[in-house]
Amino acid sequence: MKNLSYILILVVLCACSSGKKLFEKGDYEAAVSTAVNRLQKSPGNKKARSTLKKAYPMAQKVHLNRIKQLKSSQDRFKWDRIASSYGRLNQMYDEIWRCPACMEVFPKVENYRNEFNDAAVLAADERYDAGVLELAKGTRESAIDAYRHFQRVQELRPNYKDTPQKLEESKYYATLKVVIDQIPVHSRSLGLSHEFFQNRLYEFVERGRFNEFVRFYSPAEANNEGLDQPDHIVVMQFDDFVVGQSFMKESTKQLTKDSVVVGQVEIEGVTRDAYGTVEAEYTEFSKYLDSRGLLDMKIFDARTNKILFQRKMSGEYRWLSEWASFQGDKRALSNEQLLRSKQREAPAPPPQFLFEQFCAPIYDQAVGHIRSFYRGY
């Protein structure tokens, strides 16, 4: 218990001095935030008061000097950086204002709301102009840059000019449009449907959203939205598949067991158990239904018809039914064999079930490749 108390004291001492250490490292803003947090929890904390008293003027000075330098610079987005510095000054103001003990250290804290608003207007102007310039270049990469600029405008000045429309326009041109084609399954005799696979794939790409600048379409969605020219087309088709290929295995063995009570005999007027050997012919049956397939996936550039990516993915599934029968004395069987002999051949599952089972690992591979390929776009 004493050791635990000692450790707790050390933790508290380290926590109290952490603001001072941040100040000594020159991280004045972090020192201010740490001191404010300490004073909110413990208003009488002298070390926190001392740290705040020294750190806040230094943090304020750093930002004001930065703002002064930026105003005289040729930095392309200087007003954005100036607005950011005013924003940080205002954040420190809010932190101190919400802390009564901090207000005792700094009864009058200066805010920079007006300065921030003025800088934000100029920053929005420079970002908006940069976005328009990038959007006019007409490439997907420039549209992505334009979208980022308009996003920043929206953060600085919500609904500035026609920024919402520019955001929508730049996002459209920045987005890679990918159509995932239907997977053909030619097996009318088995009545197979590929829809479960296709639907799971659509759900994955819709739910995944692993890249904000890639959108996947089904052929129906592309048609409904009038997408005549996608960027990529994902084509998947089975090179080969087998559903429910049947195999039977039969194994018969002769079973004997000694020292089994087979009756009773009377010896010298006393009835006793008679022991002997029992026999049985035991046959085990195994029925296998093997299903497997090989799926070919290609990603095409829809404009050049060039293959950008290709993989072949395999999957397999084995359904098994086991049962047994015997002739002879059941006492020759073990408990496990006796239990097996009471089982009967299970009805085979429908082809669609077998098809879906061997497709499961193929689906996992397909979505893994799609995620990996488009993560970097």
C-alpha positions as CSV (number, residue, x, y, z in Angstrom):
1,M,0.0,0.0,0.0
2,K,2.9,2.3,0.9
3,N,4.5,1.7,-2.5
4,L,1.2,2.4,-4.3
5,S,0.8,5.7,-2.4
6,Y,4.4,6.7,-3.3
7,I,3.7,6.0,-7.0
8,L,0.6,8.1,-6.9
9,I,2.5,11.0,-5.4
10,L,5.1,10.7,-8.1
11,V,2.4,10.7,-10.8
12,V,0.7,13.8,-9.3
13,L,4.1,15.6,-9.1
14,C,4.9,14.8,-12.7
15,A,1.5,15.9,-13.8
16,C,1.9,19.2,-12.0
17,S,5.3,19.9,-13.5
18,S,4.3,18.9,-17.0
19,G,3.1,22.5,-17.9
20,K,6.4,23.9,-16.7
21,K,8.3,21.4,-18.9
22,L,6.3,22.3,-21.9
23,F,7.1,26.0,-21.2
24,E,10.8,25.2,-21.0
25,K,10.6,23.4,-24.3
26,G,9.0,26.4,-25.9
27,D,5.6,24.8,-26.5
28,Y,3.8,27.8,-25.0
29,E,0.3,27.0,-26.2
30,A,0.4,23.5,-24.8
31,A,1.8,24.9,-21.6
32,V,-1.2,27.3,-21.4
33,S,-3.7,24.5,-22.1
34,T,-2.1,22.3,-19.4
35,A,-2.1,25.0,-16.8
36,V,-5.7,25.9,-17.6
37,N,-6.7,22.3,-17.1
38,R,-4.8,22.1,-13.8
39,L,-6.5,25.3,-12.5
40,Q,-9.9,24.1,-13.5
41,K,-9.4,21.0,-11.4
42,S,-7.4,22.7,-8.6
43,P,-7.8,26.5,-8.5
44,G,-5.2,26.9,-5.8
45,N,-2.4,25.2,-7.8
46,K,0.5,27.6,-7.5
47,K,2.7,26.0,-10.1
48,A,-0.1,26.0,-12.6
49,R,-0.7,29.7,-11.9
50,S,3.0,30.5,-12.3
51,T,3.2,28.5,-15.6
52,L,0.1,30.3,-17.0
53,K,1.4,33.7,-16.0
54,K,4.6,33.1,-18.0
55,A,3.3,31.0,-20.9
56,Y,0.3,33.0,-22.1
57,P,2.2,36.2,-22.9
58,M,4.8,34.2,-24.7
59,A,2.2,32.2,-26.7
60,Q,0.5,35.5,-27.5
61,K,3.8,37.1,-28.6
62,V,4.7,34.2,-30.9
63,H,1.4,34.4,-32.8
64,L,1.5,38.2,-33.1
65,N,5.1,38.2,-34.4
66,R,4.1,35.5,-36.9
67,I,1.1,37.6,-38.0
68,K,3.4,40.6,-38.5
69,Q,5.9,38.6,-40.6
70,L,3.2,37.1,-42.7
71,K,1.5,40.4,-43.5
72,S,4.7,41.6,-45.1
73,S,5.5,38.3,-46.9
74,Q,4.6,37.1,-50.4
75,D,3.2,33.8,-49.0
76,R,0.4,32.7,-51.4
77,F,-1.9,31.8,-48.6
78,K,-0.7,34.2,-45.9
79,W,-4.2,35.3,-44.9
80,D,-5.2,31.7,-44.2
81,R,-2.2,31.3,-41.9
82,I,-2.9,34.7,-40.3
83,A,-6.5,33.7,-39.7
84,S,-5.2,30.4,-38.1
85,S,-3.0,32.4,-35.7
86,Y,-5.8,34.7,-34.7
87,G,-8.0,31.6,-34.3
88,R,-5.4,30.1,-31.9
89,L,-5.2,33.4,-29.9
90,N,-9.0,33.3,-29.6
91,Q,-9.0,29.7,-28.5
92,M,-6.6,30.6,-25.7
93,Y,-8.8,33.5,-24.8
94,D,-11.8,31.2,-24.5
95,E,-9.9,28.7,-22.4
96,I,-8.8,31.4,-19.9
97,W,-12.3,33.0,-19.9
98,R,-14.0,29.7,-18.9
99,C,-11.6,29.2,-16.0
100,P,-12.3,31.5,-12.9
101,A,-8.9,30.8,-11.4
102,C,-7.2,31.7,-14.7
103,M,-9.1,35.0,-14.8
104,E,-7.5,35.9,-11.5
105,V,-4.1,35.6,-13.2
106,F,-5.3,37.6,-16.3
107,P,-8.3,39.7,-15.4
108,K,-8.2,41.3,-18.8
109,V,-7.6,38.9,-21.7
110,E,-7.6,40.3,-25.2
111,N,-9.7,38.6,-27.9
112,Y,-9.1,39.0,-31.6
113,R,-12.6,38.3,-33.0
114,N,-12.6,41.2,-35.4
115,E,-9.1,40.6,-36.6
116,F,-9.9,37.0,-37.2
117,N,-13.1,37.9,-39.2
118,D,-11.2,40.3,-41.4
119,A,-8.4,37.8,-42.0
120,A,-10.9,35.1,-42.7
121,V,-12.6,37.1,-45.5
122,L,-9.2,37.7,-47.2
123,A,-8.2,34.1,-46.6
124,A,-11.5,32.9,-48.1
125,D,-10.8,35.1,-51.1
126,E,-7.4,33.7,-51.8
127,R,-8.5,30.1,-51.3
128,Y,-11.6,30.7,-53.5
129,D,-9.5,32.1,-56.3
130,A,-7.0,29.2,-56.0
131,G,-9.9,26.8,-56.2
132,V,-11.3,28.4,-59.3
133,L,-7.9,28.3,-60.9
134,E,-7.4,24.6,-60.2
135,L,-10.8,23.7,-61.3
136,A,-10.2,25.4,-64.7
137,K,-7.2,23.2,-65.4
138,G,-9.6,20.3,-66.1
139,T,-7.7,17.4,-64.6
140,R,-8.8,15.1,-61.9
141,E,-5.8,16.0,-59.8
142,S,-6.4,19.7,-60.1
143,A,-10.1,19.1,-59.2
144,I,-9.0,17.4,-56.0
145,D,-6.8,20.4,-55.2
146,A,-9.8,22.7,-56.0
147,Y,-12.0,20.7,-53.7
148,R,-9.6,21.1,-50.8
149,H,-9.5,24.8,-51.4
150,F,-13.2,25.2,-51.4
151,Q,-13.4,23.0,-48.3
152,R,-11.1,25.5,-46.6
153,V,-13.3,28.4,-47.8
154,Q,-16.3,26.7,-46.3
155,E,-14.5,26.4,-43.0
156,L,-13.4,30.0,-43.0
157,R,-16.7,31.6,-44.3
158,P,-19.6,29.2,-44.6
159,N,-21.6,29.6,-47.8
160,Y,-19.1,32.2,-49.1
161,K,-20.1,33.3,-52.6
162,D,-21.1,30.1,-54.5
163,T,-18.7,27.8,-52.6
164,P,-21.3,25.1,-52.0
165,Q,-21.9,24.8,-55.7
166,K,-18.1,24.9,-56.4
167,L,-17.6,22.1,-53.8
168,E,-20.1,19.9,-55.5
169,E,-18.7,20.6,-59.0
170,S,-15.1,20.0,-57.9
171,K,-16.0,16.9,-56.0
172,Y,-17.7,15.5,-59.2
173,Y,-14.7,16.1,-61.4
174,A,-12.3,14.9,-58.6
175,T,-14.1,11.6,-58.2
176,L,-13.0,8.5,-60.1
177,K,-16.2,6.8,-61.4
178,V,-16.0,3.0,-61.4
179,V,-18.7,0.7,-62.8
180,I,-18.8,-2.8,-61.4
181,D,-20.2,-4.9,-64.2
182,Q,-22.6,-7.8,-63.7
183,I,-21.1,-11.2,-63.1
184,P,-22.4,-13.7,-65.7
185,V,-23.2,-17.2,-64.4
186,H,-24.1,-19.6,-67.2
187,S,-25.8,-22.6,-65.6
188,R,-29.5,-22.7,-66.4
189,S,-29.7,-26.4,-65.5
190,L,-28.6,-25.8,-61.9
191,G,-30.6,-22.6,-61.6
192,L,-27.8,-20.7,-60.0
193,S,-28.0,-17.0,-59.2
194,H,-25.0,-14.7,-58.9
195,E,-27.1,-11.9,-57.3
196,F,-26.0,-12.7,-53.7
197,F,-22.3,-12.2,-54.7
198,Q,-23.1,-9.1,-56.7
199,N,-25.2,-7.6,-53.9
200,R,-22.5,-8.2,-51.3
201,L,-20.0,-6.6,-53.5
202,Y,-22.2,-3.5,-54.0
203,E,-22.8,-3.3,-50.2
204,F,-19.1,-3.5,-49.6
205,V,-18.2,-0.6,-51.9
206,E,-21.1,1.5,-50.7
207,R,-20.4,0.9,-47.0
208,G,-16.6,0.9,-47.3
209,R,-16.0,4.5,-48.5
210,F,-12.3,3.9,-48.2
211,N,-11.5,6.6,-50.6
212,E,-13.6,9.8,-50.7
213,F,-12.6,10.4,-54.3
214,V,-13.7,7.1,-55.7
215,R,-17.3,6.2,-56.4
216,F,-18.6,2.8,-57.5
217,Y,-21.7,2.3,-59.6
218,S,-23.8,-0.7,-60.6
219,P,-24.7,-0.7,-64.3
220,A,-28.2,0.3,-63.3
221,E,-27.0,3.2,-61.2
222,A,-24.7,4.4,-63.9
223,N,-27.6,4.3,-66.4
224,N,-30.0,6.1,-64.0
225,E,-27.5,8.9,-63.5
226,G,-26.6,9.3,-67.1
227,L,-23.0,8.2,-66.7
228,D,-22.1,7.5,-70.3
229,Q,-18.3,7.6,-69.7
230,P,-17.0,6.0,-66.5
231,D,-13.3,6.1,-65.7
232,H,-12.9,2.4,-64.9
233,I,-14.9,-0.7,-65.4
234,V,-14.5,-3.7,-63.1
235,V,-15.3,-7.0,-64.9
236,M,-15.5,-10.3,-63.1
237,Q,-16.4,-13.7,-64.7
238,F,-15.9,-17.3,-63.8
239,D,-13.3,-19.1,-65.9
240,D,-14.6,-22.3,-64.5
241,F,-16.7,-23.7,-61.7
242,V,-18.1,-27.0,-60.5
243,V,-21.0,-27.4,-58.1
244,G,-21.8,-30.5,-56.2
245,Q,-19.3,-33.0,-57.7
246,S,-20.2,-36.2,-55.9
247,F,-17.9,-38.8,-54.4
248,M,-18.7,-41.8,-52.3
249,K,-16.5,-43.8,-50.0
250,E,-17.4,-47.1,-48.4
251,S,-15.4,-49.0,-45.9
252,T,-16.3,-52.4,-44.3
253,K,-14.6,-54.1,-41.4
254,Q,-15.2,-57.2,-39.3
255,L,-15.5,-56.5,-35.7
256,T,-15.1,-59.0,-32.8
257,K,-15.1,-58.5,-29.1
258,D,-14.1,-61.1,-26.5
259,S,-15.3,-61.7,-23.0
260,V,-18.8,-60.6,-23.7
261,V,-21.7,-62.1,-21.6
262,V,-23.5,-64.3,-24.1
263,G,-25.7,-66.2,-21.6
264,Q,-25.8,-68.0,-18.4
265,V,-24.8,-71.5,-17.1
266,E,-25.4,-73.4,-13.9
267,I,-22.4,-74.8,-12.2
268,E,-22.8,-76.9,-9.1
269,G,-26.2,-75.4,-8.5
270,V,-24.9,-71.8,-9.0
271,T,-26.0,-69.7,-12.0
272,R,-23.1,-67.9,-13.6
273,D,-22.5,-65.7,-16.6
274,A,-21.2,-67.3,-19.7
275,Y,-18.7,-65.4,-21.7
276,G,-17.9,-65.6,-25.4
277,T,-17.0,-63.7,-28.5
278,V,-19.5,-61.5,-30.5
279,E,-19.0,-60.5,-34.1
280,A,-20.5,-57.8,-36.5
281,E,-19.9,-56.6,-40.0
282,Y,-19.6,-52.8,-39.8
283,T,-19.7,-50.5,-42.9
284,E,-19.0,-46.8,-42.9
285,F,-20.2,-44.5,-45.7
286,S,-19.0,-41.0,-46.6
287,K,-20.5,-38.8,-49.3
288,Y,-18.7,-35.7,-50.5
289,L,-20.0,-32.9,-52.6
290,D,-17.1,-30.8,-53.9
291,S,-17.7,-27.3,-55.3
292,R,-15.0,-25.0,-56.5
293,G,-14.5,-22.1,-58.9
294,L,-12.0,-19.7,-60.5
295,L,-13.0,-16.1,-60.9
296,D,-11.1,-13.7,-63.2
297,M,-11.2,-10.0,-62.2
298,K,-10.0,-7.3,-64.5
299,I,-10.1,-3.5,-64.0
300,F,-10.2,-1.6,-67.4
301,D,-9.5,2.0,-68.2
302,A,-12.9,2.7,-69.8
303,R,-11.4,5.2,-72.3
304,T,-8.4,3.3,-73.5
305,N,-9.6,-0.3,-72.7
306,K,-6.2,-0.9,-71.2
307,I,-6.1,-3.5,-68.4
308,L,-5.0,-1.8,-65.2
309,F,-5.3,-4.8,-62.9
310,Q,-6.0,-8.5,-63.2
311,R,-6.2,-11.3,-60.7
312,K,-7.6,-14.8,-60.7
313,M,-9.1,-15.9,-57.5
314,S,-10.1,-19.4,-56.4
315,G,-12.5,-20.8,-53.8
316,E,-13.7,-24.3,-52.8
317,Y,-16.1,-25.9,-50.4
318,R,-16.7,-29.5,-49.4
319,W,-20.0,-30.8,-48.0
320,L,-19.8,-34.1,-46.2
321,S,-22.4,-36.6,-45.0
322,E,-21.3,-39.6,-42.9
323,W,-23.3,-42.6,-41.7
324,A,-22.9,-46.4,-41.1
325,S,-24.7,-49.7,-40.9
326,F,-23.9,-53.1,-39.4
327,Q,-25.0,-56.7,-39.5
328,G,-24.4,-59.0,-36.5
329,D,-24.2,-58.4,-32.8
330,K,-24.3,-54.7,-31.9
331,R,-22.2,-55.4,-28.8
332,A,-19.2,-55.8,-31.1
333,L,-19.4,-52.0,-31.9
334,S,-17.9,-49.2,-29.9
335,N,-20.2,-46.5,-28.6
336,E,-19.0,-44.2,-31.3
337,Q,-19.7,-46.8,-34.0
338,L,-23.1,-47.6,-32.6
339,L,-24.0,-43.9,-32.7
340,R,-22.8,-43.6,-36.3
341,S,-24.9,-46.6,-37.3
342,K,-28.0,-44.8,-36.2
343,Q,-27.3,-41.9,-38.6
344,R,-28.6,-41.9,-42.1
345,E,-27.5,-40.2,-45.3
346,A,-28.3,-36.5,-45.1
347,P,-30.1,-34.8,-48.0
348,A,-27.8,-32.9,-50.2
349,P,-28.0,-29.1,-50.0
350,P,-29.3,-27.2,-53.0
351,P,-26.8,-26.1,-55.7
352,Q,-27.2,-22.4,-54.8
353,F,-26.0,-23.1,-51.3
354,L,-22.9,-24.9,-52.5
355,F,-22.3,-22.2,-55.0
356,E,-22.4,-19.5,-52.4
357,Q,-20.2,-21.4,-50.0
358,F,-17.3,-21.7,-52.5
359,C,-17.8,-18.1,-53.5
360,A,-17.3,-16.8,-50.0
361,P,-13.5,-16.9,-50.1
362,I,-13.5,-15.5,-53.6
363,Y,-15.6,-12.6,-52.4
364,D,-13.1,-11.9,-49.6
365,Q,-10.2,-11.9,-52.1
366,A,-12.1,-9.6,-54.5
367,V,-13.0,-6.9,-52.0
368,G,-9.4,-7.1,-50.7
369,H,-8.0,-6.4,-54.1
370,I,-10.5,-3.6,-54.8
371,R,-9.8,-1.9,-51.5
372,S,-6.0,-2.2,-52.1
373,F,-6.2,-1.0,-55.7
374,Y,-8.3,2.1,-55.1
375,R,-7.0,3.2,-51.7
376,G,-4.3,5.2,-53.5
377,Y,-6.6,7.0,-56.0
